[in-house]
Amino acid sequence: MEKREIFGAIEAILFASGTPVETARIVSAIELDTATVEECIDELIKEYSAPDKGIRIIRLNKSIQMCTDKQYGGFVRKVMDMKKNTPLSQAAMEVLAVVAYNQPVTKAFVEQVRGVDCSGVMGSLCQKGLIEEKGRLELPGRPLLYGTTEHFLRCFSIETLEGLPKLPEKEEKDEQENKKDNDLEN
């Protein structure tokens, strides 16, 4: 299979899917080795990141998705008669940060960190598809565990949770540990 055919197959899969597609599924469908498919995906990502393109190909964890460039979102909303999402409140951003950095977490954990009831905010974040139930904790009452979704990664333009900015406390600890390691080496 020629490279252009591989590109075409990947584009067709991503376009038809409309949702993130795991790289392994693309590899399986095209019946080529992972390295070749990954190389082609990287080239397509580069090709679609040109400033004159209205479509992007992005990575989300181990998945790939075709989406519109955010600068053209207004035009898409007009044609599709969509309402613009309202920005997240400060409370929602705080809850989202607690969940993202500590997942999987219970509602009780989030409430303990924030010091206030978070039921409404967590329900709203679930409705928006930014967080979801990830199972239950093996404790009395079996409380629900929550974590972020691929939609969260898309909305915040990050590939994986490792792409989240480091917390200031964690950065200081990392710097102190690096300094100790350097002192031990000298």
C-alpha positions in Angstrom: 0.0 0.0 0.0 1.4 3.4 -1.0 1.7 6.2 1.5 -1.0 8.3 -0.1 -3.4 5.3 0.2 -2.5 4.9 3.9 -3.1 8.6 4.4 -6.5 8.3 2.6 -7.5 5.3 4.7 -6.6 7.0 8.0 -8.5 10.2 7.0 -11.6 8.2 5.9 -11.6 6.2 9.2 -11.3 9.4 11.3 -13.8 11.3 9.3 -16.4 8.6 9.3 -15.9 7.9 13.0 -16.6 11.4 14.3 -15.2 10.3 17.7 -11.6 9.3 18.8 -10.3 6.1 17.3 -7.7 4.0 19.0 -4.5 3.7 17.0 -4.5 -0.1 17.5 -7.9 -0.2 15.7 -6.5 1.8 12.8 -3.5 -0.5 12.6 -5.8 -3.5 12.6 -8.1 -2.1 9.9 -5.3 -1.1 7.6 -3.3 -4.3 8.3 0.1 -2.7 8.5 2.7 -2.5 11.3 2.2 0.0 14.1 5.4 1.9 13.3 4.3 2.6 9.7 0.8 3.7 10.8 2.2 5.9 13.6 4.6 7.6 11.2 1.7 8.3 8.8 -0.5 9.6 11.6 2.4 12.0 12.6 2.7 13.2 9.0 -1.0 13.8 8.8 -1.1 15.7 12.1 1.7 17.9 10.7 -0.1 18.3 7.4 -3.4 19.3 9.0 -1.7 21.7 11.4 -1.1 24.2 8.6 -2.6 27.6 9.4 -4.9 27.5 6.3 -6.6 24.2 7.3 -10.0 24.2 9.0 -9.6 20.6 10.1 -7.1 19.3 12.6 -6.1 15.7 13.5 -5.3 15.5 17.2 -4.0 12.8 19.6 -6.0 12.0 22.8 -4.2 9.3 24.9 -3.9 6.3 22.6 -6.6 7.6 20.2 -6.7 10.0 17.2 -9.5 12.3 16.2 -10.3 14.6 13.3 -11.9 17.8 14.5 -12.4 21.4 13.3 -9.9 24.1 14.1 -11.3 26.2 17.0 -10.9 29.5 15.1 -13.6 28.3 12.7 -16.0 27.2 15.5 -18.2 30.2 15.1 -18.9 29.4 11.5 -19.7 25.7 12.3 -22.0 26.8 15.1 -23.9 29.1 12.7 -24.4 26.4 10.1 -25.4 23.7 12.6 -27.5 26.1 14.7 -25.5 25.3 17.8 -25.3 27.3 21.0 -21.9 28.3 22.2 -21.1 26.5 25.5 -21.1 28.8 28.4 -17.8 29.0 30.2 -17.2 26.9 33.3 -17.8 28.7 36.6 -15.0 29.0 39.1 -16.5 26.3 41.2 -16.7 23.9 38.2 -13.0 24.7 37.3 -12.0 23.9 40.9 -13.9 20.6 41.0 -12.5 19.7 37.6 -9.0 20.4 38.8 -9.4 18.3 41.9 -10.8 15.4 39.8 -8.1 15.7 37.1 -5.2 15.8 39.4 -6.4 13.1 41.9 -8.5 10.7 39.9 -10.2 8.4 40.5 -11.9 10.3 43.3 -15.2 10.2 45.3 -17.6 13.1 45.6 -16.8 13.1 49.3 -13.0 13.6 48.5 -13.8 16.6 46.3 -16.1 18.1 48.9 -13.4 17.6 51.6 -10.8 19.4 49.4 -13.2 22.3 48.5 -15.0 22.4 51.9 -18.5 22.7 50.2 -21.2 20.5 48.7 -20.3 19.7 45.1 -23.3 17.6 44.0 -24.6 20.2 41.5 -21.3 21.0 40.0 -20.3 17.4 39.6 -23.6 16.6 38.0 -23.1 19.5 35.6 -19.6 18.4 34.7 -20.9 14.8 34.1 -23.7 16.3 31.8 -21.1 18.3 29.8 -19.1 15.1 29.4 -16.0 16.4 31.2 -16.1 13.8 34.0 -17.6 10.4 34.3 -18.2 7.5 36.7 -15.2 5.2 36.7 -16.4 2.6 39.1 -17.1 2.2 42.8 -14.8 2.2 45.9 -14.7 -1.0 47.9 -15.8 0.7 51.1 -19.2 0.7 53.0 -21.8 2.3 50.9 -19.6 1.7 47.8 -19.2 5.4 46.8 -18.9 6.3 43.1 -15.4 7.1 41.7 -15.1 9.9 39.2 -12.4 10.7 36.6 -12.0 12.9 33.5 -13.0 11.9 29.9 -11.5 12.2 26.5 -13.8 15.1 26.0 -12.0 16.8 28.9 -8.7 16.3 27.0 -10.1 17.7 23.8 -11.6 20.7 25.5 -8.3 21.6 27.2 -6.2 20.7 24.2 -4.0 18.1 25.9 -3.0 14.6 24.7 -2.8 12.9 28.1 -3.2 13.7 31.8 0.6 14.0 31.9 0.0 17.2 29.8 -1.6 18.9 32.8 0.5 21.7 34.3 2.4 20.6 37.3 1.0 21.8 40.7 3.2 24.4 42.4 3.7 22.2 45.5 4.8 19.3 43.3 7.2 21.4 41.3 8.9 22.6 44.6 9.2 19.0 45.8 10.7 17.9 42.4 13.2 20.7 42.6 14.2 19.8 46.1 14.6 16.2 45.2 16.7 17.1 42.2 18.9 19.4 44.4 19.4 16.6 46.9 20.3 14.2 44.1 22.8 16.7 42.7 24.3 17.3 46.2 24.7 13.5 46.7 26.5 13.2 43.4 29.0 16.0 44.2 
